[in-house]
Amino acid sequence: MIIDKEHPMHYSSIEICAGAGGQALGLEMAGFRHLTLVEYEKDYCDSLKCNRPEWDIRCIDVRKFDGKPYRGMVDLLAGGVPCPPFSIAGKQLGAEDERDLFPQMLRLVKEIDPRIVMIENVRGFLGKQFDTYRNSIIAQLNKLGYNVHLRLLNASDYGVPQLRPRAIIIGVRTDIYDIFTFPQPHPEKTQTVGKTLYDLMAANGWKGAKQWCELANKIAPTLVGGSKKHGGPDLGPTRARNAWLEMGIDGRGVANEAPLADFDGLARLTPRMMARLQGFPDSWQFPEKKTIACRMIGNAFPPPVAKVIGEKIKIILDYASIDSRSTAEVPCRAVG
């Protein structure tokens, strides 16, 4: 735990598979201070360093990251382990997929012994075909000394204007009083795609921006990022593109800039628009190349969702800190 006068209750964290920084940013907003972030891909590492030069970024394969030096120092170990092994868009090989990094997360839990564990993955992880594997993960966390909470959360319930369902695993170490609860959904607070992106769509004076805004009065389908093998940037498969089409968006590609004043036709999203739909602040920078930028954005964990989960985790840590101080202040009573 990090304590100072300005921020009396800040907690330490380590994150693996940090990606574009969505989870790390949300947890920072919730009051966590990252000891280190581990990310394998250089483009992602460069982006993280650009946006947060003060963060300690380890650009290495997580399999080579040694957690033992951090033992006893970490309040939260978090990570969005790769989703392709469980994604409905992939082959769903689960544990047989070489990209499955759940074993590395479990190794680091054992080495670091954090007070809380947070793991994020796609909805497919909760599929019936993965029951045995999922139960094995939970059992191993139990064996390592953690109570486990598991739930599917929709990003649109927490201020993010897209569906984006994600499986969230929270492990609370058994020596901590477990009062964790998942954040309550508030879908009524989430704006539509039109209202979220209107100013960006109208940035070049597009005369049709207001009409488009009224048409795009829905929540977006889940943005996709794809893998390195994926082609140029677009908004996903046919089903997703049809959903975008209903909102006046051409999902077959991504634009460099907003429509010009006299533009006539279907608009395309820009990477900045996609980032805003993920809940990133406009100040968060991505690479200039659309393909890598859209892959980063589409694969990210929305910062607002990470923030509300982080705030719930922080309640446990606050309570544990207060409880430990109260216990320490109880005077010894003489016997006899």
C-alpha positions as a printed Julia matrix, in Angstrom:
336×3 Matrix{Float64}:
   0.0     0.0     0.0
   1.25    3.5    -0.88
   0.21    6.24    1.53
   0.81    9.96    1.14
  -0.95   13.14    2.26
  -2.54   13.89   -1.09
  -3.73   10.33   -1.74
  -4.13    8.63    1.64
  -5.28    5.27    0.26
  -3.42    4.23   -2.88
  -2.6     0.6    -3.52
   0.08   -1.18   -5.53
  -0.59   -3.3    -8.59
   1.13   -5.36  -11.24
  -0.53   -6.04  -14.59
   0.35   -8.63  -17.19
  -0.79   -8.65  -20.83
  -1.25   -4.89  -20.49
  -2.14   -4.33  -24.15
  -3.17   -0.78  -25.01
  -3.46    0.17  -21.34
  -7.24    0.26  -20.93
  -7.29   -1.82  -17.77
  -4.22   -0.13  -16.34
  -5.7     3.32  -16.98
  -9.0     2.38  -15.35
  -7.27    0.94  -12.3
  -5.1     4.06  -12.05
  -8.3     6.14  -12.04
  -9.62    3.92   -9.25
  -6.59    4.65   -7.08
  -3.98    2.02   -7.94
  -0.32    2.72   -8.6
   1.36    0.26  -10.95
   4.67   -1.23   -9.85
   5.15   -2.65  -13.33
   3.21   -3.55  -16.47
   4.18   -6.54  -18.62
   3.44   -6.53  -22.34
   4.98   -8.57  -25.14
   4.35   -6.56  -28.34
   6.68   -3.66  -29.05
   4.02   -1.41  -30.63
   1.9    -1.76  -27.52
   4.87   -1.11  -25.25
   5.79    2.02  -27.2
   2.21    3.28  -26.93
   2.14    2.67  -23.17
   5.43    4.51  -22.71
   4.16    7.4   -24.83
   1.0     7.81  -22.77
   2.48    7.09  -19.34
   6.26    7.57  -19.37
   6.26    7.26  -15.58
   4.99    3.67  -15.71
   7.53    0.85  -15.51
   6.85   -1.09  -18.74
   8.48   -4.51  -19.14
   8.39   -5.37  -22.84
   8.94   -9.11  -22.45
   7.08  -12.39  -22.81
   5.18  -12.93  -19.56
   6.66  -16.42  -19.44
   9.99  -14.74  -18.71
   8.64  -12.4   -16.03
   9.77  -13.38  -12.53
   7.24  -12.46   -9.87
   9.27  -13.6    -6.85
  11.02  -10.23   -6.25
   7.57   -8.65   -5.76
   6.34  -11.12   -3.16
   4.62   -9.36   -0.27
   4.59   -6.0    -2.1
   1.5    -6.25   -4.29
  -2.1    -5.43   -3.43
  -3.52   -6.32   -6.85
  -2.31   -8.62   -9.62
  -4.38   -8.01  -12.76
  -4.36   -9.17  -16.34
  -6.48   -9.62  -19.42
  -4.96  -12.89  -20.6
  -5.28  -13.44  -24.39
  -8.83  -14.2   -25.51
  -8.34  -16.15  -28.8
  -8.32  -19.55  -27.01
 -11.92  -18.88  -25.89
 -13.25  -16.45  -28.51
 -16.21  -17.5   -30.68
 -14.31  -15.92  -33.58
 -11.45  -18.38  -33.13
 -11.05  -22.15  -32.98
 -11.81  -22.24  -29.22
  -8.91  -24.54  -28.4
  -8.85  -23.39  -24.77
  -5.99  -25.01  -22.86
  -4.69  -26.55  -26.1
  -4.03  -23.09  -27.56
  -0.42  -21.95  -27.22
  -1.7   -18.44  -26.5
  -3.45  -19.58  -23.32
  -1.7   -17.67  -20.53
  -3.86  -18.7   -17.6
  -1.03  -21.0   -16.4
   1.3   -17.99  -16.31
  -1.21  -15.96  -14.32
  -1.5   -18.82  -11.81
   2.28  -19.08  -11.6
   2.54  -15.39  -10.8
  -0.23  -15.6    -8.21
   1.84  -18.27   -6.47
   5.1   -16.29   -6.74
   3.75  -12.84   -5.85
   0.98  -13.79   -3.39
  -1.04  -10.61   -4.06
  -3.91   -9.66   -1.79
  -6.35   -9.52   -4.72
  -6.33  -11.09   -8.2
  -8.3    -9.75  -11.18
  -8.5   -11.66  -14.46
 -10.45  -10.54  -17.53
 -11.46  -12.59  -20.57
 -14.1   -12.88  -23.28
 -17.62  -14.23  -22.79
 -16.6   -17.46  -24.53
 -14.56  -18.4   -21.46
 -17.89  -19.05  -19.71
 -19.06  -21.46  -22.41
 -20.15  -24.97  -21.46
 -17.31  -26.49  -23.48
 -14.85  -24.84  -21.07
 -16.58  -25.9   -17.83
 -13.83  -28.34  -16.88
 -11.03  -25.9   -17.64
 -12.77  -22.98  -15.93
 -13.48  -25.06  -12.82
  -9.84  -26.09  -12.79
  -8.75  -22.43  -12.77
 -11.08  -21.68   -9.87
  -9.9   -24.77   -7.97
  -6.26  -23.78   -8.4
  -6.98  -20.27   -7.12
  -8.78  -21.79   -4.14
  -5.77  -24.02   -3.48
  -3.49  -20.96   -3.59
  -5.62  -19.39   -0.86
  -8.22  -17.26   -2.65
 -11.98  -16.94   -2.53
 -13.21  -16.58   -6.12
 -15.95  -14.4    -7.62
 -16.92  -14.82  -11.29
 -19.38  -12.8   -13.35
 -20.14  -11.66  -16.87
 -20.22   -7.86  -17.13
 -21.47   -5.79  -20.08
 -19.51   -2.62  -20.73
 -22.72   -0.83  -21.74
 -23.9    -1.11  -18.12
 -21.02    1.09  -16.97
 -20.99    4.08  -19.3
 -19.33    2.49  -22.34
 -21.52    2.82  -25.48
 -20.97   -0.73  -26.74
 -22.07   -4.15  -25.51
 -18.64   -5.74  -24.94
 -19.48   -8.58  -22.51
 -16.47   -9.73  -20.49
 -15.9   -12.51  -17.97
 -14.34  -11.13  -14.79
 -12.64  -13.28  -12.17
 -11.84  -11.75   -8.78
  -9.77  -13.66   -6.23
  -9.64  -12.4    -2.64
  -6.93  -13.85   -0.42
  -8.5   -15.76    2.47
  -6.69  -13.78    5.16
  -8.69  -10.71    4.05
 -12.32  -10.23    5.05
 -14.1   -10.83    1.75
 -16.72   -8.13    1.24
 -16.29   -7.96   -2.54
 -19.36   -7.31   -4.67
 -19.46   -6.63   -8.39
 -20.49   -3.09   -9.37
 -24.19   -2.49   -9.89
 -25.15   -1.94  -13.55
 -26.43    1.48  -14.61
 -27.29    1.18  -18.33
 -29.45    4.29  -18.11
 -26.29    6.4   -17.74
 -24.78    5.19  -21.02
 -25.08    7.48  -24.03
 -25.85    6.29  -27.55
 -23.24    6.04  -30.28
 -24.66    9.18  -31.89
 -24.4    11.35  -28.79
 -20.99    9.93  -27.93
 -19.47   10.65  -31.33
 -21.45   13.65  -32.58
 -18.72   16.26  -32.02
 -16.1    14.04  -33.69
 -18.38   13.33  -36.68
 -19.09   17.08  -37.04
 -15.45   18.11  -36.65
 -15.08   18.96  -40.36
 -18.44   20.66  -40.63
 -20.37   17.67  -41.98
 -23.9    18.92  -42.77
 -25.37   15.47  -42.18
 -23.9    15.04  -38.69
 -27.09   15.93  -36.81
 -29.22   13.59  -38.9
 -26.64   10.83  -38.43
 -26.65   11.4   -34.66
 -30.41   10.85  -34.54
 -30.05    7.63  -36.55
 -27.23    6.28  -34.39
 -29.41    6.19  -31.28
 -28.21    2.77  -30.12
 -25.4     1.06  -28.27
 -22.65   -0.21  -30.54
 -21.86   -3.89  -31.11
 -18.59   -5.08  -29.63
 -15.58   -3.56  -31.37
 -13.11   -6.12  -32.65
  -9.37   -5.86  -32.98
  -8.36   -9.18  -34.46
  -4.86  -10.62  -34.54
  -1.73   -9.94  -36.53
  -3.09  -12.29  -39.18
  -6.22  -10.15  -39.53
  -6.38   -7.94  -42.62
  -6.9    -4.2   -42.75
  -8.9    -2.34  -40.1
 -12.68   -2.78  -40.16
 -15.57   -3.17  -37.73
 -15.84   -6.92  -37.77
 -17.73   -9.75  -39.48
 -20.97   -9.45  -41.44
 -23.28   -9.56  -38.42
 -21.46   -6.68  -36.74
 -21.3    -4.69  -39.97
 -25.07   -5.04  -40.38
 -25.56   -3.61  -36.88
 -23.3    -0.68  -37.77
 -25.18   -0.19  -41.03
 -28.39    0.38  -39.08
 -26.61    3.32  -37.44
 -25.42    4.8   -40.71
 -21.88    3.49  -40.43
 -19.92    1.68  -43.12
 -18.15   -1.07  -41.2
 -16.06   -2.32  -44.11
 -13.21    0.0   -43.24
 -11.93    2.79  -41.0
 -11.48    6.42  -42.05
  -8.53    8.75  -41.53
 -10.75   11.71  -40.67
 -14.34   12.76  -40.09
 -16.65   13.36  -43.09
 -16.18   16.65  -44.93
 -18.94   19.28  -45.06
 -20.66   18.04  -48.22
 -20.09   14.31  -47.64
 -22.98   12.18  -48.87
 -23.22    8.5   -47.98
 -22.29    6.17  -45.13
 -19.72    7.55  -42.73
 -16.84    5.5   -41.37
 -15.42    5.59  -37.88
 -11.91    6.9   -37.29
  -9.51    5.29  -34.78
 -10.2     8.2   -32.41
 -13.93    7.51  -32.59
 -13.32    3.84  -31.88
 -11.15    4.74  -28.9
 -13.9     6.94  -27.47
 -16.4     4.08  -27.88
 -14.01    2.03  -25.75
 -14.01    4.69  -23.05
 -10.49    6.01  -23.66
 -10.01    9.75  -23.1
  -9.28   11.73  -26.25
  -5.84   12.51  -24.85
  -4.8     8.84  -25.03
  -2.54    8.41  -28.05
  -2.42    5.48  -30.47
  -0.07    4.75  -33.39
  -0.63    6.61  -36.66
  -0.98    3.4   -38.68
  -4.66    2.47  -38.67
  -4.19   -1.29  -38.72
  -2.17   -1.48  -35.5
  -4.12    1.34  -33.86
  -7.47   -0.34  -34.5
  -6.13   -3.69  -33.33
  -4.99   -2.09  -30.08
  -8.28   -0.29  -29.57
 -10.49   -3.22  -30.53
  -8.67   -5.63  -28.19
  -8.62   -3.23  -25.24
 -10.46   -3.49  -21.93
 -12.61   -0.35  -21.48
 -11.08    1.95  -18.83
 -14.48    2.88  -17.27
 -15.23   -0.8   -16.57
 -11.79   -1.37  -15.05
 -12.32    1.73  -12.93
 -15.63    0.61  -11.38
 -14.24   -2.86  -10.66
 -11.09   -1.31   -9.21
 -13.19    0.87   -6.93
 -14.94   -2.23   -5.6
 -11.6    -3.93   -5.03
 -10.32   -0.84   -3.26
 -13.23   -1.04   -0.78
 -11.91   -4.42    0.38
  -8.36   -3.11    0.72
  -9.54    0.02    2.55
 -11.52   -2.11    4.98
  -8.59   -4.49    5.5
  -6.23   -1.58    6.15
  -8.57    0.07    8.64
  -9.28   -3.25   10.32
  -5.56   -4.05   10.7
  -4.87   -0.62   12.2
  -7.77   -0.97   14.62
  -6.52   -4.39   15.72
  -3.01   -3.07   16.22
  -4.32   -0.27   18.46
  -6.12   -2.61   20.9
  -4.06   -2.62   24.14
  -2.92   -5.91   25.67
  -5.02   -6.99   28.64
  -3.27   -8.34   31.72
  -4.09  -11.93   32.65
  -4.64  -13.07   36.23
